[in-house]
């Protein structure tokens, strides 16, 4: 998924402070596109907190009536230095990327696209989708893997049944279930938990992780404190256990976690880099490759960081026109923290 904001903010991601045991991150509404702009609720990144482990982006959308909204229509766009994680509750999304991977994102099955040094892809809800509901997440790649070749993985986790709950672990390990998906990043966690009405789920946590729990639907308390729907609840490192309890109706949460990344990164539009110059170069390469702005091809058809030319291609003809990059801000992009 692309960040379709016309004027994306420079996001400088750091570990943040861990003064509070629980921090509540409210969503902001962002139009995703389509004929009537399907809205998404974005809880990462924001000025209050930019990272949870390596997780740096979370869009939560739906239930969206596709015949009314037009659904997800995100033409080809670029990524660098990150991985995208697609997770659906209802509906289907068709994925295609410049590394040659095609896949249908289905409920309960994770699609992981590692952008590495550069990739481009498109995502469209399928014609048979009536209701679209799910989440799109990104995590930042660390220095040692951020310039790797792009790749793609798919995994359908088996549900872990509990008394009044069902858990699907799509990345990392939790409650005795482990995902085989390679993340190319410090240890990471991604899971969906569905609680029956009145159901309770107690989980042992890795105390070296920081965690984020998003309430999708229903009423849930976390360690006895009510959660807010569509909000992301941050738990600082040091916790070894958490208890989730549903109210009078079924509920669903997303559970994210990971070791603090320990690196500063600049995220602007769909790029993750380390310096102003890197992000400017990524944008220039994309604009040149799609014919939006002129630029010379790199000497020897290889970029200074070793990425081949074209960095974000090739892509077959006959698909919707790619998204051009927005204009850079007037100020210099700065890593901070």
N, C-alpha and C positions, 0 to 999 in steps of 0.2 A: 504494500500500500504506500502511496505517496503522501507527503505533506503538501496539500493543495493550497495552503495559505499564500495569498498574493505577496504579502510582506512578512515572511517568516522571521521571527526574532532570532538573534544570535543566542544560542544556549550554551553556556559554559558549564560543563558537568564536572562536579567534584563529589567527594564522598559526603559532604554536608556534615552537620553536627548531630550528635546522638543524645542531646540533652533530655529529650522527652521519651518516655517508655512507649507511648502510642501517639502518633501524629496523624491527623486526618487531612487528606489531600482532596479538595473539592474539584470536580470536573469543570472544564469550560467547553462550551459548544463550538464546534468547528464544522463548516460545511465541507462534505467530502466531494461533492460534484454531482453529476447527473443532471437531468433536465430540471429538476426541482431541488437540487442540492441536498442529498441525503445527509443528515447531521450525524456527527459522532461526538462522543463525550471523552475528552482528553484529560487524563490525570497525570501523565508523564510526557514530557518534562514540564516543570513549572518552576517559578522562582523560589518557591518554598523548598522544593527538593527536586534534584535533577536525576539522581541515580538511586536505584535499589539493587545492590550488587552491581552487575553489569547492565541490568535492565534500564533503558533510557527513554522508552517511548511506549505508551499504552493508549490506544484508541478503543473505545467500547461503544458498540452500536446496536440498534434494534431494541425490541422487535420492530423491524422496518417493513412496511407493506410495499413490496417492490412495484406492483402495478401503479401505485400512487406516487412513489418517490423516484422511480426509475432505477432504484437499486444501486449497486456498486458498478461504476464505470470509470476505471482509472487506467488511462492509456499508458503506454510505455514511458518509464521514467527511470532515472539512475539511482544507484546506491554505492557508497564506499564505506569501508571500515566498520561494518555492522552486519548483523544477521536479522532477518525478519522471521517472525513466528506467527503463523495464521492458525487461529483456533475458532471453530464455529459451534454454535449451539443449534441453530436451524438454518436451512438453506445450503446452497452450494456456490462456490466461486471457482472460475476457471483461471488458472495461472499459466503463463508462458514467459520464459526468460531467454536472455541472449546466450546463456551457456547451453541451450538446447533442451532444457527440461520443460515438459508440459505435465500438468497435474490438475485434478479437481480437488479442491479443498472441501471436505465433507465433515459433518458434525462428529465430534469425538475422535478425529484423526488430525494429527499435527503435520503441517508442512513447514519445513525449515529451509530457508534460502540464505546461504552465507555469501554475502557480497564480496568480502575480501577486498582486493585491489580495485574491483569495479565490475558491476553487472547492471543490466537494465531489464525491467520486466513489466508486464501488464496484468491487471486483474479485473475481471468482469463477472458479475453474478450471472448464473446460467439461466437460460430462458424458462426452465421449469421451476425456478425459485419464486415462491409466492411471498415468503417471509424470510428476511435475512436478519440474523442475530448472532453476534459473536464479538471477537476481540482480535485486534492486530497489535502485535508487540514487536519491538526491536530491542536488541541488546548490543552493546559496543564490544568490538573485538579488542583484545589487548595488543600491545606493541608487537609481540612475537608472531601474531597470526593475522594482523590487520591487512597485510599485503599478500595474503595467500591467494591462490586461484579460487574463483567462485565455485560453489558446489551446492547441492540440493539433497535433502533427505525427507522421507515420509515415514510416519509411524502411527499405528493404531493401537493405543495402549489397552490392555485388558483392565476392566474395572475391578477395583478392590471393594468387595461388599462388606459393610459393617452393619451393626445394629442401628438401622435408621439412617444409613448414609451409603454413598457410592463415590469412590475416589478414582480419578484417572490421572496418572502421573505421565506427562508427555515429555518432560525434560528433568534430568537428575533423578533423585531418589527420595521417597517418602513413604512411610507406613509399610515398609517391606517391599515396595514396588520400585523397580528401577527401569528407566528408559535407556535403550541402547543407542540413542541419538548422540552423535559426537557434536559438541558445541564449540570447540576450539577457543574456549574461554575459561577463566577460573570457575570452580564448581558453581553450578547454577541449578535452580529449581523452578519448574512450572507444572501446575496441577489444577484440575477442576474438581470441586467437591459439590455433590448434590445431597442435600439433607431432606429427609422426609419431614412432614409436619411433626414437631416435637422431637425430632431426631437430634442426637448429640454425637460429635466427632472430636475425640481427643487425639492430638498429634504430638509426637516427639519431634522437636526441631533441632537442627544443627546450631549450637550456640555461637558458632563463628559466622553465621549468616545474618544478614539483615533481611527482613521479610516485608512483603506488601500483600494485603488481602483485600480484594475488591468484591463488594456485595453486588451481584447482578440482579437477583430477584428475591423476594420474600423478606422475612424478618429473621435476623440472626444476631445473637449476642456473642461477643468475643470476650472470654473470661468474665462473663456476666454483664458486660457493658454493651448496650445496643449499638449496632453498626448502622451507618447511613447508606442507603441505596445509591449506587453509582459512584460512591466515594472509595478512595484507596486508603487503607489503614496501614500505616507504617509501624513496624516493630523493629526496634534497634537490636544490634547484636547482643548476645548474652542470654536470650530466652532459650530455654530447653524444652518448653512445652506450651501448647495453646489448646484451649477448649472452645469449640464452636457449637452453638445450640440454636436450633430453629424454633420459630414461634408456631403459630396456629396453621401456617401454610407451608408447602414445600419451598425450599430456598436453594440458591446456587451461589457459590463463591469461586473466584480464581485466586490461587495461592502462588505467589512469586517469591523467589528468594535467591540469595547468592552471597558469596564472599565479597566484601567491598572491593571494587575494582582496583583501587590504589593508584589510579592514573587520572590525569586531567585530560579532558577531551573537549574539542569544540564541535558542536553539532549545529549545522545550518542547513535548512531545507532538508534534502535527503542524504546529505554527506556528513560523515564523521571523520574528522582529521585531528591534527595536533597543533597546527599553526594556521595563521591567516593565509599564508602563501599556498599551503596545501589546498585549502578550500577554494581559493580563487582559481587554482590550476584545475581542480576537479570540475568546477563550473565551466571554465573555458573549454575544456576537453569535450564536455557534453554538448555545449552549444555548437562547437565546430563539427562534431560528429553527426548532429542532426541537421546541419546546414543553417542554423539560426544566426550564427555569427562567424565571421571568417577567422581562421587561425592556421598557422603552418603545422604540418604534421611533424612529430618529433623526429629528430635525426636517428636514422636506423630503425624507424618504426617501433621504437621502444621509449617509453617515458622514463624520466630520471629515476623513478623508484622501481624500475624494472617491469612495469606493466606493459603489455603489448598494445600496439595501436591497431584497431580502435579499442580504447579502454572499456567502453560500455556496449560493444557490439561483437559480432554482427547480429542483425535481426532480419527475419524474412520480410519480404514485401507483401503488400496486401492487407496490412493490419492498420488500425487507427493511427493517426499521426501522433508522434511523441509529444510529451509535454515539454515546452521550453522552460528553462530555469528562470526564476524571478530575478530581478535586479539585486545586486549586492547592496547592503546598507552603506551609508556614507562613512560610517565609522569603521575603524580597523577591527577585525575579529580577533578577540584576545582570549587566550587561556588564562584562567584565574584560579584562585584558591590556595 
